[in-house]
């Protein structure tokens, strides 16, 4: 039940942030783009992509709108790629794993007793 409450609070915070963006940018392509960025950052990539795609229907295919939608899709792909790369480089204790600086094969000396 505790996690449900936190989830509800997070969604409420997201809705407040979206409303703030709408209040500042009104109903413009830049407003939709900013909301898509926010949704993407909050882990709602599917909704963000849908919003970017709907921008073309809502605002037409002017060069400015096309540039915003392309930039949004590019940023989302880059963000998803960096998240995947970052999560793969974490050790079990969530500390980043460091790649070895010396990639030469190790030399082993055998000493007879």
C-alpha positions in Angstrom: 0.0 0.0 0.0 2.9 2.3 0.7 4.2 2.0 -2.9 0.8 2.7 -4.2 0.7 6.0 -2.3 4.2 7.0 -3.6 3.1 6.1 -7.1 0.0 8.2 -6.8 2.1 11.1 -5.5 4.5 10.8 -8.4 1.7 10.8 -10.9 0.2 13.8 -9.2 3.6 15.6 -9.4 3.9 14.7 -13.0 0.5 16.1 -13.8 1.3 19.4 -11.9 4.6 19.7 -13.9 2.7 19.2 -17.2 0.1 21.8 -16.2 2.9 24.2 -15.3 4.4 23.7 -18.8 1.0 24.3 -20.4 0.5 27.5 -18.4 3.9 28.9 -19.4 4.0 27.8 -23.1 0.3 27.7 -23.8 -0.9 25.5 -26.7 2.1 25.5 -29.0 4.4 22.9 -30.6 7.1 23.9 -28.1 4.6 23.1 -25.3 3.9 19.6 -26.7 7.7 19.0 -27.2 8.5 20.1 -23.6 5.8 17.7 -22.3 7.1 14.9 -24.4 10.6 15.5 -22.9 9.2 15.4 -19.4 7.2 12.2 -20.0 10.4 10.6 -21.4 12.4 11.6 -18.4 9.7 10.1 -16.1 10.0 6.8 -17.9 6.9 7.2 -20.0 8.6 6.8 -23.3 5.5 5.4 -25.1 3.4 8.3 -24.2 6.1 10.7 -25.2 6.6 9.1 -28.6 2.8 9.2 -29.1 2.7 12.9 -28.3 5.6 13.6 -30.7 3.8 11.7 -33.5 0.5 13.6 -32.8 2.3 16.9 -33.1 2.5 16.4 -36.8 -1.3 15.9 -37.0 -2.1 18.7 -34.7 0.4 21.4 -36.0 1.0 20.3 -39.5 4.3 19.6 -41.3 6.0 23.0 -41.1 9.8 22.8 -40.9 9.7 24.0 -37.3 7.3 21.2 -36.2 9.2 18.5 -38.1 12.5 19.7 -36.6 11.0 19.5 -33.1 9.6 16.0 -33.6 12.8 14.7 -35.1 14.8 16.3 -32.3 12.5 14.7 -29.7 12.7 11.3 -31.2 16.5 11.6 -31.5 16.9 12.7 -27.8 14.6 9.9 -26.7 16.7 7.3 -28.6 19.9 8.7 -27.2 18.5 8.7 -23.6 17.3 5.1 -24.0 20.7 4.0 -25.4 22.6 5.7 -22.5 20.3 4.2 -19.9 20.9 0.7 -21.4 24.7 1.3 -21.6 24.8 2.6 -18.1 22.8 -0.2 -16.6 25.0 -2.8 -18.3 28.1 -1.3 -16.7 26.9 -1.6 -13.1 28.3 -4.2 -10.8 26.1 -6.1 -8.4 26.6 -3.4 -5.8 25.5 -0.7 -8.2 28.9 0.8 -8.6 30.2 1.4 -12.1 32.6 -1.3 -13.3 35.9 0.1 -14.7 37.3 -1.3 -17.8 40.9 -2.4 -17.5 43.4 0.1 -18.9 45.9 -2.5 -20.0 44.5 -4.9 -22.6 47.7 -6.8 -23.2 47.7 -10.5 -22.2 49.1 -11.2 -18.8 52.5 -12.8 -18.6 52.7 -15.8 -16.3 56.0 -17.1 -14.8 56.2 -20.6 -13.6 58.6 -21.2 -10.8 59.5 -24.8 -10.0 59.8 -25.7 -6.4 
